[in-house]
Amino acid sequence: MYLVFDVGGTFIKYALMDQKGKIYEKYKVPTPFQDGKVDDNGDEITPYTVKTEDGIAAFLEQIDIIYGKYSKEYQITGIAMSLPGQVNVNQGIVYGGGSLPYLDRVPLGNLISRRCGNVPVALENDAKCAALAEVWIGNAKDCKDACVLVFGTGIGGGIIIDRKVRHGVGMIAGEMSFLYDGLPIEDVDKIRPLEEINSKQGGELPDPCIWTQQASVQALRRKVAKAKGLKWQEVNGEDIYEMAETDPEIQDILERMYYNIAWHCCNLYITLAPEIILIGGGISAQPKFMEGIIKYTSKLRRLSYIYERMKIDLCKFGNDSNLIGALFNFMQKYDLAK
């Protein structure tokens, strides 16, 4: 049996799975330092303020507790993990850490293995795991080449070539959030490093600038909140679709997002020529989300016959995609995939 983790900024999901991807048990626990703890001075402790050693210690302790629970009853032959950031799959090192910067440059694979009975460990970026799930037993299972886009707080991506993830230089292939989108020349000198902005040093990017500001769920929430005079924290995806039923302004915001995503899908198709482009993320469960993207890609592809073989569909797996893909990454890493 395999113990598989899907690490997010809010929760760590985990599951007991077999080598065919079947989930036997599935639970979740809070991710360390996401619950508004305060230090002795009364200051909030966040992933961006916690010391690396404290963050990684708490993270490893949580993984060790879960492993200890299952290893008493099952023979755990491997640990697979999906997590944010750029991941060196061969060395088991995370770079950046996404929403968990205390994992940056940490040799996480080796640390987890040592804490958990020296079992083999495989790590991979979360969006790339979603792509691997689809090419293994999902809607790209009959494809050699595919592109998967995952819309959430940011925009993740997985590029599959010959049924394997394309990582590229610095493991950044598929980091779709960072695609430039709409930045006027007048604002180019206003760009600041996102790492500084995210670490609470202040400032912000020009808007528009990159794709995550245009088509992520976070961007959608902020645009709707601004239009309605609300705080973005008060708006979620379900609210937005309910509001759009009777509010033309909200419907227009959604339509522009669909068009933007369709525009990028066409460009990705021309750049990569995948057999299929798959759309995922929690918002993709809204039927009108995919309907809108298909509507505008149909309009855009009229430009030329060159788009005639372009195929777009939904990802097969919802919240389990990262778990399934993380396991397939393990199988590939240790030459167990058939």
HELIX and SHEET records of a PDB file:
HELIX    1   1 THR A   52  SER A   71  1                                  20    
HELIX    2   2 PRO A  101  LEU A  103  5                                   3    
HELIX    3   3 LEU A  108  ARG A  115  1                                   8    
HELIX    4   4 ASP A  126  ILE A  137  1                                  12    
HELIX    5   5 VAL A  169  MET A  171  5                                   3    
HELIX    6   6 MET A  176  PHE A  178  5                                   3    
HELIX    7   7 ILE A  185  LYS A  190  5                                   6    
HELIX    8   8 LEU A  194  GLU A  196  1                                   3    
HELIX    9   9 ILE A  197  GLN A  201  3                                   5    
HELIX   10  10 THR A  212  ALA A  215  1                                   4    
HELIX   11  11 VAL A  217  LYS A  228  1                                  12    
HELIX   12  12 TRP A  232  GLU A  234  5                                   3    
HELIX   13  13 GLY A  237  ALA A  244  1                                   8    
HELIX   14  14 PRO A  248  LEU A  272  1                                  25    
HELIX   15  15 GLY A  282  ALA A  285  5                                   4    
HELIX   16  16 PRO A  287  LEU A  300  1                                  14    
HELIX   17  17 ARG A  301  LEU A  303  5                                   3    
HELIX   18  18 TYR A  305  TYR A  307  5                                   3    
HELIX   19  19 SER A  321  LYS A  333  1                                  13    
SHEET    1   A 5 ILE A  23  PRO A  30  0                                        
SHEET    2   A 5 PHE A  11  MET A  17 -1                                        
SHEET    3   A 5 TYR A   2  VAL A   7 -1                                        
SHEET    4   A 5 GLY A  78  LEU A  83  1                                        
SHEET    5   A 5 VAL A 121  ASN A 125  1                                        
SHEET    1   B 2 GLN A  86  ASN A  88  0                                        
SHEET    2   B 2 ILE A  93  TYR A  95 -1                                        
SHEET    1   C 5 LYS A 164  VAL A 165  0                                        
SHEET    2   C 5 ILE A 155  ILE A 161 -1                                        
SHEET    3   C 5 ALA A 146  PHE A 151 -1                                        
SHEET    4   C 5 ILE A 276  GLY A 280  1                                        
SHEET    5   C 5 ILE A 312  LEU A 314  1                                        
END                                                                             
